[in-house]
Amino acid sequence: MKKKLLLFALLTLMVAFAFGCAGGPKWQDGTYTGVGEGLQDDITVSVSIEDGKIAAVEVVEHRESPGVSEPALEQIPEIIVENQSAEVDVVAGVTYTSDGIMQAVSDALSKAE
């Protein structure tokens, strides 16, 4: 009898935990703008949220060094969409630009909460 009661209690807790963890979407759908600090100046991004997920990240304005910053400007937005997070690894050689993009995306996502 005690084993059945213990099993029932354990199953009840597991079900309650599963439903408690199943929240709604992380972010509200829409397009949000965010700003972060790059090496040269501010970096502005546009973040599109669809079905509560990051659908697209676009760098809309920056004054980073042409050519040098291109790897971060191209790769970081793609990696953010893939990982569904603004916290990703920086691109080697363009740390400040990478960090600025991530800051800008975090700023935009804070507006989508």
Number of C-alpha atoms within 10 A of each C-alpha: 6 7 8 9 10 11 12 12 11 12 12 12 12 12 10 11 11 11 10 9 8 8 8 9 12 14 17 18 17 14 18 19 21 22 22 22 19 24 18 12 14 18 27 25 27 20 26 22 20 15 13 16 16 23 18 17 23 18 20 11 13 22 14 19 12 8 8 12 20 13 15 22 22 12 13 25 22 16 17 21 17 12 11 14 15 22 15 15 13 18 17 9 12 19 16 18 31 28 24 24 32 28 22 26 30 21 20 24 24 12 14 19 11
